[in-house]
Structures are given as structure tokens and as C-alpha cells.
Amino acid sequence: MAEPSGARANLSAARRPPAVRTEEFLGLPLACVDQNGLIGWLLASDPTPRVAAYLNAHTVNLALAAAKQTGTSPWHQCDLLYADGMAVVWGARRHGVPVPERVTAADFFLRFCWAAAAAGRTIALVGSTEQAVRRCTVSLETNIRGLNIVHLSGGYHRAESVERREVVRRLEECRPDVVLLGMGSPQQEEFALELREQGNLGAVWCVGALFDYHDPEGRSRGPLWMREAGLEWACRLALEPRRLAGRYLLGNLLFLLRLGRLI
């Protein structure tokens, strides 16, 4: 796989994560960041622990429901929240928040990996199934020269489980510069905050189903025209109607009501 044009130019040389403008959106601190800005933020050499997580209609609903019950949520405690879903991009712009673009990890993950390799950053992949994360890792290491994946492990580990403690122990040993968590929400956000508290890791990036999309035997994304039109959710719904009907049909309606300040 050839190195994408401009991959090295997109790398931030800053020691500290670049400053990112943040605006309130439905009570959440939404970063006005583009893909290149997020790559630079994640790969900055400053080892200060920090967490990046995405916002789409589903995670906004989860965050606001949790905040209503407890006064906060894992998303409110993250260091950088970015607009992953087109619904958030459109809604934020309607409310005067200048989100530059949709920032979806699957769109630029390979460019992130090329930039990590160019900068000599180490990464760890945690989540999905053991088979999927291993196939994803083999594909990345085969196609991206110099990429240094120092840890990989599959699983959706519960808090306080033996498996989760073992993952934490192994991450503390290899101390990757960026940990990618693909465990679904809110498990990955909660785990990310736990890792931040360890104090000896760099960036932790919540990535959802990313590893499955980059597993050669894994999920397929919707066609480009659907993604550009903000309809990728409809493709996923068609593929997994039973699992995703509540999230997308009821969840999208709930998000629209919240966006209109009706609830």
C-alpha cells in the first residue's frame, strides 16, 4: 500500500497537543476539529494522558441520558469530543457551532497509521473480537511500512473483570503512545477514562467498530454516496435491523427532539 500523498505533511510536530476550539453543543463540549487536526492532537509527543471520543446521534443520547441521571457522563469527562455523525455536524452548524467537517475514524484511519509510522509513534489496538483485531493488525503491518503496533487484544471487557485488569497491566508494560479502544459505547469511554487515570499512557482514542471495518473479512461500509449524504446509518440498519432498529429509528427521533429543544 503506497503512502498517502501528504501523510507526512499532516503530522503535527508539536510536543503538546495543538489547541482546539471547543463550543457547547447540547450541553457537551464539541471540538471544532477536522481530520488533520485530530491526527495532530493524537500524535503529539506530549505524554500527558488524554482521551478523544466521538459524538453521533446515538452517543449524544447516551451522554445526555447519563447526565440527567447522575449529573455527568463519560463524554463530559473526555478531553476532546469530535463530530463523527452527520446529524451532529448539521445540528451543530444549525446552532452556530462551526464544525469544519464530519470526522469519522474509518475515513482516515490508514492516513493516521502512516502518520504514526512516520513519527515513530507506537499504537495499541484493544477491542472487537480477537479474530477481527488480529486480522486488522496483520493487514496494517503488512501494508504500512514502519507501523509499530506494540499491543493488540480483542474483547469487550467489563469493568473490574480479570480480563480488563490484564489488558491494563499489559498496556502499562508496553506504554503505547496511542491506545485505540473499539469496544462500543459506553464501555469504551468508561475504559478510556480508567486508562487516563493510570497516568502513564499518552492518548486514548475511542473508535467504535473501526477494527471491524479494517478487518479484511469484516464489515463493509455503505457506498460513498450514502456516506457523503449522511446516510451511512441507513446502510448499517439494513444490514443489522434487529440490533440497530432502536438505536437508529427511535434514537434518531430522540436526537431530533433534543436538537429542537423539545425535550
C-alpha positions as CSV (number, residue, x, y, z in Angstrom):
1,M,0.0,0.0,0.0
2,A,1.5,3.3,-1.1
3,E,1.9,6.1,1.5
4,P,-1.0,8.6,1.0
5,S,0.1,11.9,-0.5
6,G,0.7,14.4,2.2
7,A,0.7,11.9,5.0
8,R,3.9,13.3,6.5
9,A,2.9,16.9,6.0
10,N,-0.2,16.2,8.0
11,L,1.8,15.2,11.1
12,S,1.9,17.6,13.9
13,A,5.5,18.3,15.0
14,A,4.3,19.9,18.2
15,R,5.3,18.5,21.6
16,R,1.9,19.5,23.1
17,P,-1.4,18.6,21.5
18,P,-2.5,21.6,19.4
19,A,-5.1,23.8,20.8
20,V,-8.6,23.0,19.6
21,R,-11.5,25.4,19.6
22,T,-14.4,24.0,21.6
23,E,-18.1,25.1,21.7
24,E,-21.1,23.9,23.7
25,F,-23.5,21.7,21.8
26,L,-26.5,20.3,23.7
27,G,-24.5,20.7,26.9
28,L,-21.5,18.9,25.5
29,P,-18.1,20.4,24.7
30,L,-17.8,19.8,21.0
31,A,-14.4,20.4,19.3
32,C,-14.3,22.3,16.0
33,V,-11.6,20.0,14.6
34,D,-11.0,18.4,11.2
35,Q,-9.4,15.1,10.4
36,N,-5.9,16.5,10.2
37,G,-6.4,18.4,13.5
38,L,-7.4,15.2,15.3
39,I,-4.4,13.3,13.9
40,G,-2.1,16.0,15.1
41,W,-3.8,16.0,18.5
42,L,-3.5,12.3,18.9
43,L,0.1,12.0,17.7
44,A,1.6,15.0,19.6
45,S,4.6,13.8,21.6
46,D,3.5,15.2,24.9
47,P,2.8,12.1,27.1
48,T,0.1,13.8,29.1
49,P,-2.8,11.3,29.3
50,R,-5.8,12.4,27.3
51,V,-9.0,10.9,25.8
52,A,-10.6,11.6,22.4
53,A,-14.2,10.3,21.8
54,Y,-16.7,10.8,19.0
55,L,-20.2,12.2,19.0
56,N,-23.0,10.9,16.8
57,A,-26.8,10.9,17.5
58,H,-26.5,7.7,19.5
59,T,-23.7,8.8,21.8
60,V,-25.2,12.2,22.3
61,N,-28.4,10.4,23.5
62,L,-26.3,8.2,25.8
63,A,-24.4,11.1,27.2
64,L,-27.5,13.3,27.9
65,A,-29.4,10.4,29.5
66,A,-26.4,9.6,31.8
67,A,-26.0,13.3,32.7
68,K,-29.7,13.5,33.5
69,Q,-29.4,10.6,36.0
70,T,-26.0,11.3,37.5
71,G,-25.1,14.9,36.6
72,T,-22.3,13.8,34.3
73,S,-21.3,11.2,31.7
74,P,-18.1,9.7,30.3
75,W,-18.3,12.0,27.4
76,H,-18.5,15.1,29.6
77,Q,-15.2,14.0,31.1
78,C,-13.3,13.4,27.9
79,D,-10.6,15.8,26.7
80,L,-11.8,16.1,23.1
81,L,-15.2,15.3,21.6
82,Y,-15.5,15.4,17.8
83,A,-18.4,15.2,15.3
84,D,-18.5,11.6,14.0
85,G,-22.1,11.7,12.7
86,M,-23.5,13.9,10.1
87,A,-26.5,14.5,12.3
88,V,-24.1,16.2,14.8
89,V,-22.4,18.2,12.1
90,W,-25.7,19.5,10.7
91,G,-27.2,20.1,14.2
92,A,-24.0,21.9,15.5
93,R,-23.9,24.2,12.4
94,R,-27.6,25.0,12.9
95,H,-26.8,26.0,16.5
96,G,-23.9,28.2,15.3
97,V,-21.0,25.8,16.2
98,P,-18.5,26.0,13.3
99,V,-17.7,22.2,12.9
100,P,-15.5,22.0,9.8
101,E,-16.4,18.5,8.7
102,R,-17.5,15.1,9.7
103,V,-14.6,13.3,11.4
104,T,-15.1,9.5,11.1
105,A,-12.2,7.3,12.0
106,A,-12.9,4.8,9.3
107,D,-12.4,7.6,6.6
108,F,-8.8,8.4,7.7
109,F,-7.5,5.5,9.8
110,L,-4.9,4.5,7.3
111,R,-3.6,8.1,7.0
112,F,-3.4,8.2,10.8
113,C,-1.4,4.9,10.7
114,W,1.0,6.3,8.1
115,A,1.5,9.4,10.2
116,A,2.1,7.4,13.3
117,A,4.7,5.3,11.5
118,A,6.4,8.5,10.1
119,A,6.6,10.0,13.6
120,G,7.8,6.8,15.3
121,R,4.7,6.6,17.5
122,T,3.6,3.3,18.9
123,I,0.0,2.2,19.0
124,A,-2.2,-0.4,20.7
125,L,-5.4,-1.9,19.4
126,V,-8.0,-3.1,22.0
127,G,-11.5,-4.3,21.4
128,S,-13.7,-6.1,18.8
129,T,-13.2,-9.8,18.6
130,E,-9.8,-11.5,19.0
131,Q,-10.0,-12.7,15.4
132,A,-11.0,-9.3,13.9
133,V,-8.4,-7.3,15.7
134,R,-5.7,-9.8,14.7
135,R,-6.6,-9.7,11.1
136,C,-6.8,-5.9,11.2
137,T,-3.3,-5.8,12.7
138,V,-1.8,-8.2,10.2
139,S,-3.3,-6.1,7.3
140,L,-1.9,-2.9,8.8
141,E,1.5,-4.2,9.5
142,T,1.7,-5.8,6.0
143,N,0.7,-2.6,4.2
144,I,2.1,0.3,6.2
145,R,5.9,0.4,6.5
146,G,7.3,1.2,9.9
147,L,4.0,1.0,11.8
148,N,4.7,-0.2,15.3
149,I,1.8,-2.0,17.0
150,V,3.0,-2.9,20.4
151,H,-0.1,-4.5,21.8
152,L,-3.4,-6.0,20.5
153,S,-6.2,-7.7,22.3
154,G,-9.8,-8.5,21.5
155,G,-12.8,-8.4,23.8
156,Y,-15.4,-6.2,25.3
157,H,-14.1,-6.4,28.9
158,R,-16.4,-5.4,31.8
159,A,-15.1,-3.1,34.5
160,E,-13.3,-4.9,37.3
161,S,-13.1,-8.1,35.2
162,V,-9.9,-10.2,35.3
163,E,-9.5,-9.7,31.6
164,R,-9.7,-6.0,31.8
165,R,-7.1,-5.8,34.6
166,E,-4.8,-8.0,32.4
167,V,-5.2,-5.6,29.5
168,V,-4.4,-2.6,31.7
169,R,-1.3,-4.4,33.1
170,R,0.0,-5.2,29.6
171,L,-0.6,-1.6,28.4
172,E,1.3,-0.3,31.4
173,E,4.2,-2.6,30.4
174,C,4.4,-1.5,26.7
175,R,3.2,2.1,27.2
176,P,1.9,2.8,23.7
177,D,1.7,6.4,22.6
178,V,-1.8,6.0,21.4
179,V,-4.3,3.3,22.5
180,L,-7.3,2.7,20.2
181,L,-10.4,1.3,22.0
182,G,-13.0,-0.4,19.8
183,M,-15.4,-1.7,22.4
184,G,-18.7,0.1,21.8
185,S,-20.3,2.8,23.9
186,P,-20.3,3.5,26.8
187,Q,-17.8,0.7,27.7
188,Q,-15.0,2.2,25.6
189,E,-15.4,5.7,27.0
190,E,-15.5,4.4,30.6
191,F,-12.4,2.3,30.0
192,A,-10.7,5.2,28.3
193,L,-11.2,7.3,31.4
194,E,-9.8,4.5,33.5
195,L,-6.7,4.3,31.4
196,R,-6.3,8.1,31.6
197,E,-6.2,7.8,35.4
198,Q,-3.3,5.3,35.2
199,G,-1.2,8.4,34.3
200,N,1.5,6.7,32.2
201,L,-0.2,6.5,28.8
202,G,-0.5,9.1,26.1
203,A,-3.6,9.5,24.0
204,V,-6.6,7.1,24.2
205,W,-8.9,7.1,21.2
206,C,-12.4,5.7,21.3
207,V,-13.0,4.2,17.8
208,G,-16.2,2.0,17.9
209,A,-16.4,-0.6,15.1
210,L,-13.2,0.7,13.4
211,F,-11.3,-2.6,13.6
212,D,-14.2,-4.5,12.0
213,Y,-14.1,-2.1,9.0
214,H,-10.4,-2.7,8.5
215,D,-10.6,-6.4,9.0
216,P,-10.3,-8.0,5.5
217,E,-13.0,-10.4,6.5
218,G,-15.1,-7.9,8.4
219,R,-17.9,-5.4,7.9
220,S,-18.4,-3.4,4.7
221,R,-19.3,0.2,4.9
222,G,-22.1,1.9,2.9
223,P,-21.3,3.2,-0.6
224,L,-19.6,6.6,-0.8
225,W,-22.7,8.5,-1.9
226,M,-24.6,7.3,1.2
227,R,-21.7,8.3,3.5
228,E,-21.4,11.8,1.8
229,A,-25.2,12.2,2.1
230,G,-25.1,11.4,5.8
231,L,-27.0,8.1,5.3
232,E,-24.4,5.5,6.3
233,W,-26.6,4.7,9.3
234,A,-29.3,3.5,6.9
235,C,-26.9,1.1,5.3
236,R,-26.0,-0.3,8.7
237,L,-29.6,-0.5,9.7
238,A,-30.4,-2.5,6.6
239,L,-27.6,-5.0,7.4
240,E,-28.5,-5.4,11.1
241,P,-32.1,-4.4,11.5
242,R,-32.8,-6.3,14.7
243,R,-29.8,-5.0,16.6
244,L,-29.9,-1.4,15.3
245,A,-33.6,-0.5,14.8
246,G,-33.9,1.0,18.3
247,R,-30.7,2.9,18.0
248,Y,-31.4,4.5,14.6
249,L,-35.1,4.8,14.3
250,L,-36.1,5.7,17.9
251,G,-32.6,7.2,18.7
252,N,-32.6,9.5,15.7
253,L,-36.0,10.8,16.5
254,L,-34.9,11.4,20.1
255,F,-31.9,13.3,18.9
256,L,-34.0,15.5,16.6
257,L,-36.3,16.3,19.5
258,R,-33.4,17.2,21.7
259,L,-31.9,19.3,18.8
260,G,-35.2,21.2,18.6
261,R,-35.2,21.7,22.4
262,L,-38.5,19.8,22.6
263,I,-37.3,17.6,25.4
